[in-house]
Protein backbone atom coordinates (compact mmCIF):
# COMPACT_ATOMS: atom_id res chain seq x y z
CA UNK A 1 0.00 0.00 0.00
CA UNK A 2 1.47 3.31 -0.98
CA UNK A 3 1.34 5.71 1.93
CA UNK A 4 -0.02 9.19 1.83
CA UNK A 5 3.43 10.50 2.78
CA UNK A 6 5.02 8.87 -0.24
CA UNK A 7 2.32 10.21 -2.54
CA UNK A 8 2.62 13.72 -1.10
CA UNK A 9 6.38 13.68 -1.52
CA UNK A 10 6.14 12.61 -5.16
CA UNK A 11 3.39 15.15 -5.79
CA UNK A 12 5.45 17.99 -4.32
CA UNK A 13 8.35 16.91 -6.49
CA UNK A 14 6.42 16.62 -9.77
CA UNK A 15 4.24 19.72 -9.41
CA UNK A 16 6.92 22.28 -10.45
CA UNK A 17 8.00 19.89 -13.22
CA UNK A 18 4.44 20.01 -14.55
CA UNK A 19 4.38 23.79 -14.30
CA UNK A 20 7.60 24.09 -16.31
CA UNK A 21 6.31 21.56 -18.86
CA UNK A 22 3.28 23.81 -19.35
CA UNK A 23 5.54 26.81 -19.94
CA UNK A 24 7.34 24.88 -22.67
CA UNK A 25 4.05 23.83 -24.21
CA UNK A 26 2.81 27.41 -24.25
CA UNK A 27 6.07 28.55 -25.86
CA UNK A 28 5.61 26.09 -28.71
CA UNK A 29 1.90 26.84 -29.03
CA UNK A 30 2.48 30.56 -29.44
CA UNK A 31 4.96 29.90 -32.22
CA UNK A 32 2.40 28.06 -34.31
CA UNK A 33 1.93 29.35 -37.80
CA UNK A 34 -1.53 28.84 -39.18
CA UNK A 35 -0.48 29.10 -42.77
CA UNK A 36 1.41 25.84 -42.85
CA UNK A 37 -0.47 22.66 -43.65
CA UNK A 38 -0.78 20.09 -40.93
CA UNK A 39 1.28 17.55 -42.81
CA UNK A 40 3.92 20.10 -43.77
CA UNK A 41 7.11 21.29 -42.27
CA UNK A 42 5.42 22.60 -39.19
CA UNK A 43 4.97 19.08 -37.94
CA UNK A 44 8.69 19.20 -37.10
CA UNK A 45 8.01 21.95 -34.55
CA UNK A 46 5.48 19.67 -32.94
CA UNK A 47 8.00 16.84 -32.68
CA UNK A 48 10.56 19.32 -31.40
CA UNK A 49 8.38 20.48 -28.50
CA UNK A 50 7.07 17.00 -27.84
CA UNK A 51 10.69 15.90 -27.37
CA UNK A 52 11.65 18.96 -25.32
CA UNK A 53 8.78 18.49 -22.91
CA UNK A 54 9.29 14.74 -22.59
CA UNK A 55 13.03 15.18 -22.01
CA UNK A 56 12.39 17.84 -19.39
CA UNK A 57 9.97 15.64 -17.46
CA UNK A 58 11.90 12.38 -17.77
CA UNK A 59 15.19 14.13 -17.07
CA UNK A 60 13.97 15.67 -13.84
CA UNK A 61 12.41 12.40 -12.67
CA UNK A 62 15.45 10.28 -13.45
CA UNK A 63 17.88 12.65 -11.80
CA UNK A 64 15.92 12.37 -8.53
CA UNK A 65 14.51 8.84 -8.85
CA UNK A 66 16.81 6.88 -11.20
CA UNK A 67 15.00 3.60 -10.51
CA UNK A 68 11.56 4.87 -11.63
CA UNK A 69 10.02 3.49 -14.81
CA UNK A 70 8.06 4.94 -17.71
CA UNK A 71 5.41 3.56 -20.01
CA UNK A 72 6.14 4.26 -23.63
CA UNK A 73 6.90 2.85 -27.04
CA UNK A 74 10.03 0.74 -26.65
CA UNK A 75 11.44 1.43 -30.07
CA UNK A 76 11.60 5.14 -29.38
CA UNK A 77 12.91 4.53 -25.87
CA UNK A 78 15.90 6.57 -24.93
CA UNK A 79 16.81 4.39 -22.00
CA UNK A 80 16.11 1.08 -20.28
CA UNK A 81 13.51 2.60 -17.98
CA UNK A 82 10.90 2.75 -20.74
CA UNK A 83 8.64 -0.24 -21.21
CA UNK A 84 5.32 -1.33 -22.64
CA UNK A 85 4.56 -3.35 -19.51
CA UNK A 86 3.25 -2.00 -16.22
CA UNK A 87 4.97 -3.51 -13.18
CA UNK A 88 4.64 -2.76 -9.46
CA UNK A 89 7.54 -0.31 -9.63
CA UNK A 90 6.75 3.43 -9.59
CA UNK A 91 5.90 4.08 -13.24
CA UNK A 92 5.28 7.45 -14.87
CA UNK A 93 2.75 7.56 -17.71
CA UNK A 94 3.26 10.79 -19.61
CA UNK A 95 1.84 12.59 -22.62
CA UNK A 96 4.02 15.65 -23.37
CA UNK A 97 1.49 17.19 -25.78
CA UNK A 98 -2.08 15.97 -26.00
CA UNK A 99 -4.06 17.66 -28.77
CA UNK A 100 -1.28 17.97 -31.35
CA UNK A 101 -3.50 19.28 -34.14
CA UNK A 102 -4.89 21.89 -31.73
CA UNK A 103 -1.30 22.85 -30.97
CA UNK A 104 -0.68 23.50 -34.67
CA UNK A 105 -3.94 25.37 -35.29
CA UNK A 106 -3.82 27.31 -31.99
CA UNK A 107 -7.09 25.90 -30.76
CA UNK A 108 -6.83 26.22 -26.95
CA UNK A 109 -7.33 22.55 -26.06
CA UNK A 110 -3.78 21.33 -25.50
CA UNK A 111 -2.43 19.63 -22.37
CA UNK A 112 0.56 18.04 -20.72
CA UNK A 113 -0.56 14.92 -18.87
CA UNK A 114 1.47 13.25 -16.10
CA UNK A 115 0.28 10.14 -14.29
CA UNK A 116 2.09 7.94 -11.77
CA UNK A 117 1.28 4.31 -11.00
CA UNK A 118 2.65 2.41 -8.01
CA UNK A 119 1.79 -1.29 -7.52
CA UNK A 120 -0.15 -0.95 -10.77
CA UNK A 121 -2.48 1.61 -9.21
CA UNK A 122 -2.61 5.24 -10.37
CA UNK A 123 -1.75 7.41 -7.36
CA UNK A 124 -1.04 10.80 -8.95
CA UNK A 125 -2.46 12.73 -11.89
CA UNK A 126 -1.49 16.18 -13.13
CA UNK A 127 -2.92 17.81 -16.25
CA UNK A 128 -1.75 21.23 -17.34
CA UNK A 129 -3.58 23.24 -20.03
CA UNK A 130 -1.35 26.31 -20.02
CA UNK A 131 -3.36 28.15 -22.70
CA UNK A 132 -6.50 28.13 -20.56
CA UNK A 133 -4.36 28.47 -17.40
CA UNK A 134 -5.81 25.34 -15.86
CA UNK A 135 -3.74 22.94 -13.74
CA UNK A 136 -5.76 19.89 -12.73
CA UNK A 137 -4.33 17.73 -9.97
CA UNK A 138 -5.33 14.60 -8.08
CA UNK A 139 -3.74 12.41 -5.43
CA UNK A 140 -5.25 9.03 -4.62
CA UNK A 141 -7.97 9.41 -1.94
CA UNK A 142 -7.32 13.13 -1.57
CA UNK A 143 -9.75 14.56 -4.10
CA UNK A 144 -9.41 16.39 -7.41
CA UNK A 145 -8.54 20.04 -7.95
CA UNK A 146 -8.26 22.72 -10.62
CA UNK A 147 -5.86 25.56 -9.78
CA UNK A 148 -6.04 24.50 -6.16
CA UNK A 149 -9.84 24.62 -5.95
CA UNK A 150 -11.76 21.42 -5.35
CA UNK A 151 -13.61 20.09 -8.39
CA UNK A 152 -16.46 17.65 -8.63
CA UNK A 153 -18.33 15.96 -11.46
CA UNK A 154 -21.88 17.16 -12.21
CA UNK A 155 -24.96 15.32 -10.98
CA UNK A 156 -26.27 14.57 -14.45
CA UNK A 157 -28.17 11.30 -14.56
CA UNK A 158 -29.74 11.26 -18.00
CA UNK A 159 -28.45 11.46 -21.55
CA UNK A 160 -31.13 14.02 -22.55
CA UNK A 161 -29.61 16.41 -20.00
CA UNK A 162 -26.02 15.54 -20.82
CA UNK A 163 -23.12 17.33 -22.47
CA UNK A 164 -21.10 14.51 -23.99
CA UNK A 165 -17.67 14.58 -25.58
CA UNK A 166 -17.00 12.34 -28.56
CA UNK A 167 -13.91 12.40 -30.76
CA UNK A 168 -15.61 12.92 -34.13
CA UNK A 169 -12.21 13.25 -35.85
CA UNK A 170 -12.01 9.45 -35.59
CA UNK A 171 -14.30 9.33 -38.66
CA UNK A 172 -11.18 10.18 -40.61
CA UNK A 173 -9.78 6.70 -39.87
CA UNK A 174 -11.24 4.33 -42.44
CA UNK A 175 -10.91 1.20 -40.34
CA UNK A 176 -13.17 2.52 -37.57
CA UNK A 177 -15.36 4.84 -39.59
CA UNK A 178 -18.53 2.76 -39.67
CA UNK A 179 -18.22 1.87 -35.99
CA UNK A 180 -18.08 5.53 -35.04
CA UNK A 181 -20.75 6.87 -37.40
CA UNK A 182 -23.24 4.45 -35.87
CA UNK A 183 -22.18 5.33 -32.34
CA UNK A 184 -22.32 9.07 -33.04
CA UNK A 185 -25.80 8.57 -34.45
CA UNK A 186 -27.12 6.76 -31.37
CA UNK A 187 -25.44 8.95 -28.76
CA UNK A 188 -26.02 12.23 -30.58
CA UNK A 189 -29.72 11.53 -30.96
CA UNK A 190 -30.10 11.44 -27.17
CA UNK A 191 -27.50 13.84 -25.76
CA UNK A 192 -28.25 17.50 -25.15
CA UNK A 193 -24.91 18.33 -26.73
CA UNK A 194 -22.22 16.34 -28.47
CA UNK A 195 -18.92 18.23 -28.40
CA UNK A 196 -15.58 17.42 -29.92
CA UNK A 197 -12.25 18.99 -28.93
CA UNK A 198 -9.62 16.55 -30.26
CA UNK A 199 -7.88 16.19 -26.92
CA UNK A 200 -8.68 13.13 -24.85
CA UNK A 201 -6.87 14.57 -21.84
CA UNK A 202 -8.97 17.73 -22.06
CA UNK A 203 -12.19 15.68 -22.41
CA UNK A 204 -11.37 13.74 -19.22
CA UNK A 205 -10.55 16.96 -17.34
CA UNK A 206 -13.82 18.57 -18.39
CA UNK A 207 -15.85 15.60 -17.14
CA UNK A 208 -13.97 15.64 -13.83
CA UNK A 209 -14.55 19.37 -13.42
CA UNK A 210 -18.26 19.07 -14.19
CA UNK A 211 -18.19 21.03 -17.46
CA UNK A 212 -19.09 17.86 -19.35
CA UNK A 213 -21.09 14.89 -18.14
CA UNK A 214 -19.81 11.89 -20.07
CA UNK A 215 -17.10 10.78 -22.45
CA UNK A 216 -16.26 7.59 -24.30
CA UNK A 217 -13.10 6.71 -26.17
CA UNK A 218 -11.23 3.66 -27.38
CA UNK A 219 -8.05 2.83 -29.29
CA UNK A 220 -6.07 5.24 -27.14
CA UNK A 221 -2.75 4.84 -25.33
CA UNK A 222 -2.17 4.59 -21.57
CA UNK A 223 -0.63 8.05 -21.50
CA UNK A 224 -3.82 9.60 -22.89
CA UNK A 225 -5.89 8.32 -19.98
CA UNK A 226 -3.72 7.71 -16.91
CA UNK A 227 -3.88 11.10 -15.19
CA UNK A 228 -7.42 11.84 -16.38
CA UNK A 229 -8.80 8.57 -15.04
CA UNK A 230 -7.61 9.39 -11.52
CA UNK A 231 -8.99 12.91 -11.82
CA UNK A 232 -12.41 11.52 -12.62
CA UNK A 233 -12.58 9.01 -9.80
CA UNK A 234 -11.24 11.55 -7.32
CA UNK A 235 -13.86 14.03 -8.55
CA UNK A 236 -16.62 11.57 -7.70
CA UNK A 237 -17.23 10.28 -11.22
CA UNK A 238 -17.37 6.76 -12.57
CA UNK A 239 -15.05 5.21 -15.13
CA UNK A 240 -15.05 1.73 -16.63
CA UNK A 241 -13.98 -0.15 -19.72
CA UNK A 242 -16.68 0.26 -22.44
CA UNK A 243 -17.78 -3.32 -21.69
CA UNK A 244 -18.64 -2.31 -18.13
CA UNK A 245 -15.57 -4.14 -16.79
CA UNK A 246 -13.13 -2.23 -14.54
CA UNK A 247 -11.01 0.42 -16.22
CA UNK A 248 -7.50 -0.77 -17.03
CA UNK A 249 -4.99 1.92 -17.90
CA UNK A 250 -3.01 -0.51 -20.04
CA UNK A 251 -6.08 -1.17 -22.22
CA UNK A 252 -7.11 2.45 -22.23
CA UNK A 253 -10.61 2.12 -23.64
CA UNK A 254 -13.12 3.82 -21.41
CA UNK A 255 -16.53 5.22 -20.64
CA UNK A 256 -16.66 7.85 -17.93
CA UNK A 257 -19.53 9.87 -16.55
CA UNK A 258 -20.76 11.93 -13.64
CA UNK A 259 -23.08 9.17 -12.42
CA UNK A 260 -23.44 5.41 -12.88
CA UNK A 261 -26.91 5.95 -14.38
CA UNK A 262 -25.50 8.09 -17.14
CA UNK A 263 -22.52 5.81 -17.66
CA UNK A 264 -24.84 2.84 -18.10
CA UNK A 265 -27.06 4.77 -20.50
CA UNK A 266 -24.02 5.59 -22.61
CA UNK A 267 -22.79 2.00 -22.51
CA UNK A 268 -26.22 0.79 -23.65
CA UNK A 269 -26.36 3.31 -26.50
CA UNK A 270 -22.94 2.25 -27.76
CA UNK A 271 -24.01 -1.39 -27.64
CA UNK A 272 -27.22 -0.67 -29.52
CA UNK A 273 -25.20 1.18 -32.12
CA UNK A 274 -22.85 -1.76 -32.56
CA UNK A 275 -25.79 -4.11 -33.11
CA UNK A 276 -27.32 -1.86 -35.76
CA UNK A 277 -26.56 -2.89 -39.32
CA UNK A 278 -27.17 0.59 -40.57
CA UNK A 279 -28.23 3.97 -39.24
CA UNK A 280 -30.72 6.45 -40.57
CA UNK A 281 -33.44 6.28 -43.16
CA UNK A 282 -36.20 5.87 -40.60
CA UNK A 283 -38.24 7.78 -38.00
CA UNK A 284 -36.71 7.74 -34.51
CA UNK B 1 -36.63 52.51 -50.36
CA UNK B 2 -32.87 52.01 -50.40
CA UNK B 3 -30.72 54.63 -48.77
CA UNK B 4 -26.96 54.47 -49.14
CA UNK B 5 -25.13 54.99 -45.88
CA UNK B 6 -21.99 57.08 -45.59
CA UNK B 7 -18.64 55.77 -44.30
CA UNK B 8 -18.93 58.12 -41.35
CA UNK B 9 -22.37 56.79 -40.45
CA UNK B 10 -21.22 53.19 -40.81
CA UNK B 11 -18.23 53.87 -38.60
CA UNK B 12 -20.55 55.34 -36.02
CA UNK B 13 -22.79 52.24 -36.08
CA UNK B 14 -19.67 50.09 -35.67
CA UNK B 15 -18.13 52.05 -32.81
CA UNK B 16 -21.35 52.31 -30.81
CA UNK B 17 -22.05 48.59 -31.29
CA UNK B 18 -18.56 47.56 -30.13
CA UNK B 19 -18.81 49.82 -27.12
CA UNK B 20 -22.25 48.53 -26.10
CA UNK B 21 -21.26 44.89 -26.53
CA UNK B 22 -18.17 45.43 -24.38
CA UNK B 23 -20.37 47.02 -21.72
CA UNK B 24 -22.41 43.79 -21.60
CA UNK B 25 -19.26 41.78 -20.84
CA UNK B 26 -19.39 42.06 -17.03
CA UNK B 27 -23.05 40.98 -16.98
CA UNK B 28 -22.30 37.92 -19.07
CA UNK B 29 -19.26 37.09 -16.98
CA UNK B 30 -21.34 37.32 -13.82
CA UNK B 31 -23.71 34.68 -15.16
CA UNK B 32 -20.87 32.52 -16.46
CA UNK B 33 -18.97 32.46 -13.19
CA UNK B 34 -22.04 31.43 -11.25
CA UNK B 35 -22.11 28.16 -13.19
CA UNK B 36 -25.25 25.99 -13.47
CA UNK B 37 -27.39 29.11 -13.40
CA UNK B 38 -31.09 28.54 -13.40
CA UNK B 39 -32.18 27.79 -16.87
CA UNK B 40 -35.38 26.94 -18.61
CA UNK B 41 -35.73 24.32 -21.25
CA UNK B 42 -37.31 25.81 -24.35
CA UNK B 43 -39.55 23.83 -26.66
CA UNK B 44 -37.06 21.00 -27.17
CA UNK B 45 -34.85 19.23 -24.63
CA UNK B 46 -31.74 20.57 -26.29
CA UNK B 47 -32.68 24.29 -26.29
CA UNK B 48 -31.93 26.29 -23.11
CA UNK B 49 -32.31 29.90 -21.99
CA UNK B 50 -31.21 31.82 -18.87
CA UNK B 51 -32.18 35.15 -17.29
CA UNK B 52 -28.95 36.56 -18.65
CA UNK B 53 -30.11 36.08 -22.24
CA UNK B 54 -33.01 38.46 -21.66
CA UNK B 55 -31.01 40.95 -19.60
CA UNK B 56 -28.25 41.22 -22.20
CA UNK B 57 -30.67 41.52 -25.10
CA UNK B 58 -32.60 44.26 -23.26
CA UNK B 59 -29.43 46.19 -22.52
CA UNK B 60 -28.26 45.99 -26.13
CA UNK B 61 -31.68 46.85 -27.57
CA UNK B 62 -32.06 49.86 -25.31
CA UNK B 63 -28.58 51.16 -26.09
CA UNK B 64 -28.79 50.67 -29.85
CA UNK B 65 -32.26 52.19 -30.24
CA UNK B 66 -31.34 55.13 -28.06
CA UNK B 67 -28.22 55.83 -30.20
CA UNK B 68 -29.97 55.07 -33.47
CA UNK B 69 -33.75 55.52 -33.21
CA UNK B 70 -34.08 54.90 -36.95
CA UNK B 71 -32.78 51.35 -36.60
CA UNK B 72 -34.70 48.13 -36.02
CA UNK B 73 -33.93 45.05 -33.93
CA UNK B 74 -34.21 41.35 -34.73
CA UNK B 75 -33.34 39.65 -31.45
CA UNK B 76 -33.47 36.04 -30.33
CA UNK B 77 -35.39 36.55 -27.08
CA UNK B 78 -37.84 39.05 -28.55
CA UNK B 79 -38.58 36.73 -31.44
CA UNK B 80 -39.12 33.84 -29.03
CA UNK B 81 -41.50 35.96 -26.94
CA UNK B 82 -43.57 37.10 -29.91
CA UNK B 83 -43.19 33.73 -31.61
CA UNK B 84 -42.40 35.38 -34.90
CA UNK B 85 -39.36 36.18 -36.95
CA UNK B 86 -39.61 39.72 -38.33
CA UNK B 87 -38.99 40.32 -42.00
CA UNK B 88 -35.69 41.96 -42.95
CA UNK B 89 -36.21 45.33 -44.62
CA UNK B 90 -33.73 47.85 -46.03
CA UNK B 91 -33.70 49.77 -42.75
CA UNK B 92 -30.56 49.46 -40.59
CA UNK B 93 -31.33 46.32 -38.59
CA UNK B 94 -29.42 44.96 -35.63
CA UNK B 95 -29.50 41.16 -35.51
CA UNK B 96 -28.78 40.09 -31.95
CA UNK B 97 -27.98 36.88 -30.11
CA UNK B 98 -27.48 37.86 -26.45
CA UNK B 99 -25.80 34.52 -25.64
CA UNK B 100 -24.78 32.12 -28.38
CA UNK B 101 -23.67 28.78 -26.97
CA UNK B 102 -26.02 28.92 -23.97
CA UNK B 103 -25.28 25.33 -23.00
CA UNK B 104 -21.57 26.16 -22.85
CA UNK B 105 -22.38 29.30 -20.85
CA UNK B 106 -24.33 27.32 -18.28
CA UNK B 107 -21.57 24.70 -18.00
CA UNK B 108 -18.68 27.18 -17.94
CA UNK B 109 -17.10 26.04 -21.18
CA UNK B 110 -15.47 29.15 -22.70
CA UNK B 111 -17.12 28.86 -26.13
CA UNK B 112 -20.05 31.23 -25.62
CA UNK B 113 -20.54 34.80 -26.75
CA UNK B 114 -22.64 37.89 -27.37
CA UNK B 115 -23.23 38.35 -31.11
CA UNK B 116 -24.40 41.48 -32.89
CA UNK B 117 -24.67 41.96 -36.65
CA UNK B 118 -25.92 44.97 -38.58
CA UNK B 119 -27.68 44.75 -41.93
CA UNK B 120 -28.38 47.84 -44.07
CA UNK B 121 -30.27 47.49 -47.35
CA UNK B 122 -30.34 43.80 -46.46
CA UNK B 123 -26.55 43.66 -46.63
CA UNK B 124 -24.46 42.61 -43.60
CA UNK B 125 -22.00 45.41 -42.80
CA UNK B 126 -21.00 45.26 -39.11
CA UNK B 127 -20.16 42.28 -36.90
CA UNK B 128 -19.24 42.11 -33.21
CA UNK B 129 -18.77 38.80 -31.39
CA UNK B 130 -17.59 38.89 -27.77
CA UNK B 131 -16.52 35.88 -25.67
CA UNK B 132 -15.73 37.39 -22.24
CA UNK B 133 -14.78 34.09 -20.52
CA UNK B 134 -11.95 33.63 -23.03
CA UNK B 135 -11.32 37.37 -23.37
CA UNK B 136 -11.95 37.29 -27.14
CA UNK B 137 -13.50 40.32 -28.83
CA UNK B 138 -13.98 39.87 -32.59
CA UNK B 139 -14.92 42.97 -34.59
CA UNK B 140 -15.39 43.95 -38.22
CA UNK B 141 -17.06 46.55 -40.41
CA UNK B 142 -17.33 46.41 -44.16
CA UNK B 143 -14.15 47.20 -46.04
CA UNK B 144 -11.95 47.50 -42.95
CA UNK B 145 -10.81 43.98 -42.16
CA UNK B 146 -11.44 41.79 -39.13
CA UNK B 147 -9.86 41.97 -35.69
CA UNK B 148 -9.42 39.95 -32.53
CA UNK B 149 -8.76 42.18 -29.51
CA UNK B 150 -7.63 44.88 -31.90
CA UNK B 151 -5.17 42.66 -33.80
CA UNK B 152 -5.89 41.88 -37.47
CA UNK B 153 -6.97 38.31 -38.23
CA UNK B 154 -7.03 36.35 -41.47
CA UNK B 155 -8.31 33.00 -42.66
CA UNK B 156 -5.90 30.16 -43.38
CA UNK B 157 -4.76 29.44 -46.92
CA UNK B 158 -6.08 25.88 -46.88
CA UNK B 159 -7.61 25.02 -50.25
CA UNK B 160 -8.01 21.25 -50.04
CA UNK B 161 -10.35 19.29 -47.79
CA UNK B 162 -7.66 16.71 -47.01
CA UNK B 163 -5.64 19.45 -45.38
CA UNK B 164 -8.58 21.06 -43.63
CA UNK B 165 -9.86 21.01 -40.10
CA UNK B 166 -13.65 21.21 -40.27
CA UNK B 167 -16.12 22.37 -37.66
CA UNK B 168 -19.63 20.95 -37.50
CA UNK B 169 -22.46 21.12 -34.98
CA UNK B 170 -23.04 17.41 -34.65
CA UNK B 171 -25.46 18.14 -31.77
CA UNK B 172 -27.98 19.02 -34.48
CA UNK B 173 -28.76 15.33 -34.88
CA UNK B 174 -30.78 15.42 -31.69
CA UNK B 175 -33.57 16.84 -33.87
CA UNK B 176 -35.20 13.93 -35.74
CA UNK B 177 -36.17 16.06 -38.74
CA UNK B 178 -32.56 16.84 -39.64
CA UNK B 179 -30.83 13.78 -38.22
CA UNK B 180 -30.26 11.88 -41.46
CA UNK B 181 -29.14 14.94 -43.37
CA UNK B 182 -26.49 15.78 -40.80
CA UNK B 183 -25.22 12.26 -40.20
CA UNK B 184 -24.66 11.78 -43.93
CA UNK B 185 -22.92 15.10 -44.31
CA UNK B 186 -20.64 14.72 -41.32
CA UNK B 187 -19.78 11.26 -42.59
CA UNK B 188 -18.63 12.68 -45.93
CA UNK B 189 -16.89 15.78 -44.61
CA UNK B 190 -15.16 14.26 -41.58
CA UNK B 191 -13.91 11.28 -43.60
CA UNK B 192 -12.13 13.58 -46.01
CA UNK B 193 -10.84 16.24 -43.62
CA UNK B 194 -7.81 15.91 -41.35
CA UNK B 195 -9.89 16.61 -38.26
CA UNK B 196 -13.27 17.71 -36.92
CA UNK B 197 -14.29 20.01 -34.08
CA UNK B 198 -17.69 20.60 -32.53
CA UNK B 199 -17.67 23.70 -30.33
CA UNK B 200 -21.35 24.37 -29.70
CA UNK B 201 -21.42 28.03 -30.76
CA UNK B 202 -22.07 29.02 -34.38
CA UNK B 203 -21.09 32.66 -33.92
CA UNK B 204 -17.73 31.74 -32.41
CA UNK B 205 -17.06 28.97 -34.90
CA UNK B 206 -17.39 31.50 -37.74
CA UNK B 207 -14.79 33.59 -35.91
CA UNK B 208 -12.51 30.55 -35.61
CA UNK B 209 -12.65 30.19 -39.40
CA UNK B 210 -11.77 33.90 -39.56
CA UNK B 211 -8.65 33.32 -37.45
CA UNK B 212 -7.63 30.21 -39.37
CA UNK B 213 -8.05 27.93 -36.35
CA UNK B 214 -10.47 25.90 -38.43
CA UNK B 215 -10.93 25.98 -42.19
CA UNK B 216 -14.52 24.92 -42.83
CA UNK B 217 -17.90 25.33 -41.14
CA UNK B 218 -21.10 23.99 -42.62
CA UNK B 219 -24.36 24.61 -40.81
CA UNK B 220 -28.07 24.75 -41.55
CA UNK B 221 -31.39 25.25 -39.80
CA UNK B 222 -30.15 28.04 -37.51
CA UNK B 223 -31.53 31.54 -37.05
CA UNK B 224 -30.28 34.89 -38.39
CA UNK B 225 -28.87 35.99 -35.02
CA UNK B 226 -26.65 32.91 -34.79
CA UNK B 227 -24.66 33.92 -37.85
CA UNK B 228 -25.11 37.63 -38.65
CA UNK B 229 -22.18 38.97 -36.62
CA UNK B 230 -19.78 36.14 -37.41
CA UNK B 231 -20.47 36.25 -41.16
CA UNK B 232 -19.19 39.84 -41.38
CA UNK B 233 -16.09 38.98 -39.35
CA UNK B 234 -15.33 35.95 -41.52
CA UNK B 235 -15.74 37.83 -44.79
CA UNK B 236 -13.64 40.72 -43.59
CA UNK B 237 -10.95 38.18 -42.64
CA UNK B 238 -10.88 37.04 -46.27
CA UNK B 239 -13.17 34.06 -45.92
CA UNK B 240 -16.07 32.85 -48.04
CA UNK B 241 -19.67 32.59 -46.83
CA UNK B 242 -22.18 31.21 -49.32
CA UNK B 243 -25.39 29.24 -49.40
CA UNK B 244 -25.05 25.45 -49.18
CA UNK B 245 -25.93 25.24 -52.88
CA UNK B 246 -23.11 27.61 -53.79
CA UNK B 247 -25.42 30.59 -54.34
CA UNK B 248 -25.70 33.77 -52.35
CA UNK B 249 -25.91 33.60 -48.56
CA UNK B 250 -29.30 34.63 -47.15
CA UNK B 251 -29.09 35.79 -43.53
CA UNK B 252 -32.79 35.15 -42.97
CA UNK B 253 -32.45 31.49 -43.99
CA UNK B 254 -28.78 31.09 -43.16
CA UNK B 255 -27.94 27.63 -44.52
CA UNK B 256 -24.31 28.01 -45.40
CA UNK B 257 -20.86 26.80 -46.23
CA UNK B 258 -18.14 28.96 -44.65
CA UNK B 259 -14.51 28.40 -45.55
CA UNK B 260 -11.12 30.00 -45.87
CA UNK B 261 -10.94 29.77 -49.68
CA UNK B 262 -13.17 29.49 -52.76
CA UNK B 263 -11.53 26.22 -53.82
CA UNK B 264 -12.29 24.69 -50.46
CA UNK B 265 -15.92 25.87 -50.67
CA UNK B 266 -16.31 24.11 -54.00
CA UNK B 267 -14.96 20.85 -52.60
CA UNK B 268 -17.18 21.06 -49.52
CA UNK B 269 -20.29 21.78 -51.61
CA UNK B 270 -19.50 18.83 -53.83
CA UNK B 271 -19.07 16.52 -50.81
CA UNK B 272 -22.39 17.74 -49.43
CA UNK B 273 -23.99 16.86 -52.77
CA UNK B 274 -22.52 13.36 -52.51
CA UNK B 275 -23.84 13.10 -48.97
CA UNK B 276 -27.32 14.07 -50.12
CA UNK B 277 -27.26 11.20 -52.61
CA UNK B 278 -26.61 8.56 -49.96
CA UNK B 279 -29.69 6.39 -49.78
CA UNK B 280 -28.32 3.16 -48.38
CA UNK B 281 -27.40 3.82 -44.77
CA UNK B 282 -24.73 1.27 -44.15
CA UNK B 283 -22.17 3.86 -45.20
CA UNK B 284 -19.95 1.45 -47.04
Boltz contact constraints between the chains, C-beta under 6 A:
constraints:
  - contact:
      token1: [A, 34]
      token2: [B, 156]
      max_distance: 6.0
  - contact:
      token1: [A, 34]
      token2: [B, 212]
      max_distance: 6.0
  - contact:
      token1: [A, 35]
      token2: [B, 157]
      max_distance: 6.0
  - contact:
      token1: [A, 37]
      token2: [B, 163]
      max_distance: 6.0
  - contact:
      token1: [A, 38]
      token2: [B, 194]
      max_distance: 6.0
  - contact:
      token1: [A, 101]
      token2: [B, 195]
      max_distance: 6.0
  - contact:
      token1: [A, 105]
      token2: [B, 165]
      max_distance: 6.0
  - contact:
      token1: [A, 105]
      token2: [B, 213]
      max_distance: 6.0
  - contact:
      token1: [A, 106]
      token2: [B, 213]
      max_distance: 6.0
  - contact:
      token1: [A, 107]
      token2: [B, 213]
      max_distance: 6.0
  - contact:
      token1: [A, 160]
      token2: [B, 45]
      max_distance: 6.0
  - contact:
      token1: [A, 163]
      token2: [B, 107]
      max_distance: 6.0
  - contact:
      token1: [A, 168]
      token2: [B, 170]
      max_distance: 6.0
  - contact:
      token1: [A, 168]
      token2: [B, 190]
      max_distance: 6.0
  - contact:
      token1: [A, 168]
      token2: [B, 196]
      max_distance: 6.0
  - contact:
      token1: [A, 169]
      token2: [B, 195]
      max_distance: 6.0
  - contact:
      token1: [A, 169]
      token2: [B, 196]
      max_distance: 6.0
  - contact:
      token1: [A, 171]
      token2: [B, 190]
      max_distance: 6.0
  - contact:
      token1: [A, 171]
      token2: [B, 191]
      max_distance: 6.0
  - contact:
      token1: [A, 178]
      token2: [B, 283]
      max_distance: 6.0
  - contact:
      token1: [A, 181]
      token2: [B, 187]
      max_distance: 6.0
  - contact:
      token1: [A, 181]
      token2: [B, 283]
      max_distance: 6.0
  - contact:
      token1: [A, 185]
      token2: [B, 183]
      max_distance: 6.0
  - contact:
      token1: [A, 188]
      token2: [B, 170]
      max_distance: 6.0
  - contact:
      token1: [A, 188]
      token2: [B, 173]
      max_distance: 6.0
  - contact:
      token1: [A, 189]
      token2: [B, 173]
      max_distance: 6.0
  - contact:
      token1: [A, 192]
      token2: [B, 46]
      max_distance: 6.0
  - contact:
      token1: [A, 193]
      token2: [B, 103]
      max_distance: 6.0
  - contact:
      token1: [A, 193]
      token2: [B, 171]
      max_distance: 6.0
  - contact:
      token1: [A, 193]
      token2: [B, 200]
      max_distance: 6.0
  - contact:
      token1: [A, 194]
      token2: [B, 170]
      max_distance: 6.0
  - contact:
      token1: [A, 194]
      token2: [B, 171]
      max_distance: 6.0
  - contact:
      token1: [A, 195]
      token2: [B, 198]
      max_distance: 6.0
  - contact:
      token1: [A, 195]
      token2: [B, 200]
      max_distance: 6.0
  - contact:
      token1: [A, 196]
      token2: [B, 197]
      max_distance: 6.0
  - contact:
      token1: [A, 196]
      token2: [B, 198]
      max_distance: 6.0
  - contact:
      token1: [A, 198]
      token2: [B, 195]
      max_distance: 6.0
  - contact:
      token1: [A, 211]
      token2: [B, 107]
      max_distance: 6.0
  - contact:
      token1: [A, 211]
      token2: [B, 108]
      max_distance: 6.0
  - contact:
      token1: [A, 211]
      token2: [B, 109]
      max_distance: 6.0
  - contact:
      token1: [A, 278]
      token2: [B, 281]
      max_distance: 6.0
  - contact:
      token1: [A, 278]
      token2: [B, 282]
      max_distance: 6.0
  - contact:
      token1: [A, 279]
      token2: [B, 281]
      max_distance: 6.0
  - contact:
      token1: [A, 280]
      token2: [B, 180]
      max_distance: 6.0
  - contact:
      token1: [A, 280]
      token2: [B, 183]
      max_distance: 6.0
  - contact:
      token1: [A, 280]
      token2: [B, 281]
      max_distance: 6.0
  - contact:
      token1: [A, 281]
      token2: [B, 281]
      max_distance: 6.0
  - contact:
      token1: [A, 284]
      token2: [B, 176]
      max_distance: 6.0
